[in-house]
Amino acid sequence: MNSSDNAASSSPASPSPKTGRKPARKTRRLRVDDVLVVKTSKVRTAISGTVVGNFMEWFDFGIYGYLAVTMTVVFTEGLPPEAGILVTLFGFAVSFLVRPLGGLVLGPLGDKIGRKKILFLTMSMMAAATALIGVLPTAAQIGLWAIAPLYLLKMIQGFSTGGEYAGASTYVAEFSPDRRRGFWASWLDVGSYVGFAAGAGTVALTTLIAEGLAGPDAMTEFGWRIPFLIALPLGAVAVWFRLKIPETPAYEVAETAGGIESEHEDPMARQGVFGIFRHFWRQILIAMAIVAATNTAGYALTSYMPTYLEKDVGVSNLTAAVATIPVLLIMSACLPLVGRMSDKLGRKPVYLMAVGATLALMVPAFAVMQIGEIWAIFIALFMVAAPVALWAGPSAASLPAFFPTASRFGAMAIAYNLSVSLFGGTTPLFSEFLIQLTGNTFMPAFYIMFFAAVAGVGVLTMRETARRPLIGSVPTVETKAEAVELVKGQDDNPLIDTHTMPLDILPPASTSGAAADGQDGRVTTPVG
């Protein structure tokens, strides 16, 4: 473990009368009744409730990304085309600039009142804001003032999203068994990219039907509203799913044990914003580097590619939308395989593969893309998608594991949203700006490669998290037999560190909220 891990590996017990600080926690051996057993059926139910939120988030990104050129006509009529497209892409970027604020508010709140309540709130806000975009007035109706309410709704989306991915990844990481966390958590990003593909498909289908019925100007006249309005019924379904998910067993056990009460000097206790930065700044920097590399490549593939293909390659809006859909679906199908690979090989080796693939494939991918033929576009998009899959596959399992249970949601929200806001969500804007500045259509590739190199340095210094219990939590397994085996072999298991577990204050198993149903909580039968 690195120095920050060591700092987080002990937790105070009672205050010293001389120093006012709490002495190091006295740990004990792990017992079977300490271990969380979460049935596979419960994991599936919990993860399905979080996946729908990420689906909705990226469904909106897909709509906005593939309608960027159309939205330019609708909302910036009267501006030069070059300025109009930057104004429209800034609408995409502004939602990301608000995300850190959402993370600063919603992340620590999720540590205080629970993951489930915040995930319900973020889903409701996101669905409502997306649907309202579909009823906005256009520039033809109120002039350039039309961009103001669009930016406002994008900011509301950004605020809610500030708690969405951080909360969802925290949720799935805490609900997943330690040995298969990479596999189960990878489904969160499956929802993301399938949601984007669904958004792109909705735009393509709407374009075909609207233009077939009302002519080539149908999308700018009324058709652009339809995909946004579809978000209303989809959002209602997603909110219903969120109502059905339980709180995570890891959070319930820590809450019941009293191990997450706020304590300024204890890194294992719940921290505010300043405490998170003070105790976990190294982990935050590493997480930010990985998130930047993941999302510059990811948003280039999804949100920027429609604009690039239309403006710099010269294909139609419909072709750009149709070309990306099968690529995203195939990549999404591969994410659980990458997650499983990270469970077996470790998160670090998979991340290093992602670094190598990014540096090797980005320039050739953009070169092939500029051939302009549909076959070349498909090949190029798959070349971009390969490193994206390697980045995204382990991330929902890896990043939350950097932080202890008591502050995990808040720390994830800070690290993820700062990086996504500064580097990921601004990828379309900066890529287009760099092309206009230099005239070099390869600038997006160089932009992505730079962040991959930076992330490579962070990966080399990160702590391996695969197959380990989460910091601040007891081990999580899938069967009682696995729990018994784990406890018997704890002395020879380098992945078990009881100093990071709330064992000294853990109540009897029968009092734990996580064990209330006797099925997916802690095991109640002791060894021997």
C-alpha positions, 0 to 999 in steps of 0.5 A: 500500500502507498502512504495514503493507503497506510494513512487510511488503514487505521481508525481511532477508537476513543480520544486521548485525554492528553492529545485530544486525538484518538489512538489507533484502532485495535483490530481483531480477526475476521469472523464468518458472521462479519462477512457480507453474503450478497446473492447473485439475484440481489446483485442483478436487481440492484445493478439493473436499477442503477444501469437505467440511470446511466442509460438515461444520462447518455441517451440525452448525450446521444440526442444532443451530440447527434443533433448538434448541427441541427441544434445550431440551426435551431438555436443560433440562427443569425450567427455565422456557421463556425460561431454557431457550432461552437455556441451549440457545443458550448451548451454541451460543455456548460453542463459539465462545468456545473458537474463539480458543483453537483458533485460537491453537494450531492456526493457528501450528501450521499455519504450522509443520507445514503446512496439510494435517496441521491440516485432517485433525486438525480434520476428525477432531475435528469429526466425532467430537464431532458424532456423540457428541452423538447418544448423550448422556443427557437431562435426563429421565435425569440432570437438568440435569447433562445440559447439561454433556457437551453443552457439553463436546462443543460446546467440542471442536467449537469448538476444532477449528473454530478451525483449520478455516475459517482453515486451509481459506481459507488452503489454497484461497487459496494453491492458487488462481491469482491472477487467479481466486482469488475464484471458486475460493475462493468454493466454500469458502462454498458448502460451508458453506451447502450443509452448513447446508441439508443439516443443516436438510433432515436435521432436516425429513426426520427430523421428518416420518418420526419423527412420522409413525411415532411421534407428535408427541413422537417428536423429543423422545423419540429423533428428535433423536439421528438427525441427529447420528449421521448425522454419523459416516458423513459425517465418515468420508467427509470425513476420507478426502477430507482424506487425499487433498489435497496440501500447497499449492504456495505453502507448499511453495515457501516451505518449500523456499526457507527463507523462512518460518523464524522471525525476530523482526524480519522480518514476512515470516518465520514469527511467533508469536502476539505477532509476528503482533499486533505486525506485522499488528494493522491487518490483523487489525482490518480482517479482524475487522470484515469477519468480524463483518459477514459472520457476524452476518448469516450466523448470523442467517440460518442458526442464529438464524432457526429460533428467531426464526421459531418464537418471534417469528413463530409458525411451526412447526419444520418450516416454519422448516426447510423455508423456509430450505433453498431460500434457502440453496441459491439463495444458495450457487449465487450465491456463485461468481458473486459471487467471479468479480465480485470478481475483475473489479471488486475485493474492495473494491467488492463489500464496499461493495455488501454494506454498502449492501445490509445497511443497506438491506434488514435492517429491511424484511426483518424487517418482511416476515417478521413477516407470518407467511405462508409467501410473506412468510417466503421473501421476507424470507429472500431479503432477508437472504441477498442481503447475506450472499452479497455478504459471503461471496463474496469473503471466503475469497479476500480475508482470507488475502491480508492476511497473508504466507505464513509467518504466514498460517494463524496470523494468519487463525486469530487474526483470524477466530476472535476476531471470530466468537467475539465477534460472529458465533457469539453472534448467536443469543444476543444477538439473543434476549437483546435481544428479551427485554430490549427487547420489540422484534423488530427488534433482530436487524436493528439488531445486524446493521446496526451491524456492517455500518457498522463493516465499511464503515470497515474496507473503505475502509482495506483494501488491494485484493487482487484479482488480486495474488500473495499476500504472501510468495508468487510468482505463481500462474497456470493455464498456462505461457503465462500465466506467460511473459506475466506475466514479460514484462510485469512492469515495467508490471504494478502488481500485481507487487511482487517485494519481497514474494516470496522470490526472493533465496533461491528454489532452482532450479525442479528442487529445488522440492517444488511442482514434483516432478510437473512438472505443477502446480509451478513452470515449468521453462522460462526465457524466451528 
